[in-house]
Amino acid sequence: MSVALYEQETTISFYRDSDIAHIYTSDTTVMTRLDKLVKNPNCPDWKLVEIQRSRDGEIVGKCYQTHKKLASSFRGAIVERNMTEEQREEMRLRASKMQQVRREKQNAVQLQNNDDET
């Protein structure tokens, strides 16, 4: 690729009243990731719109389109979960337990740090 590393960029833009996001990139790593999304049959919202080439034919940039909800994290598809109330309650309890464990670990580290300071 003829674009220097420090010049490679990715730009995501969308209008407030539109659900379409436009992504331009000259970053080869981002191009690879987005090309995989475009080729994936499970990601129908991703489209390659334009390929930009240098005078000698090298690819220097690509433009893509997708739903703006997918653009910020380059996700493949919008997933809506249909859960029963019991499933929601299980998830809530699991998340609550995980938060409690994390808080206990943080408290243990703080106590250890306080003991080390004295």
Buried (B, 14 or more C-beta within 10 A) or exposed (E): BEBEEEEBEBEBEBEEEEEBBBBBBBBBEBBEEBBEBBEEEEBEBBEBEEEEEEEEEEBBBBBBBBBBBBBEEBBBBEEEEEEEEEEEEEEEEEEEEEEEEEEEEEEEEEEEEEEEEE
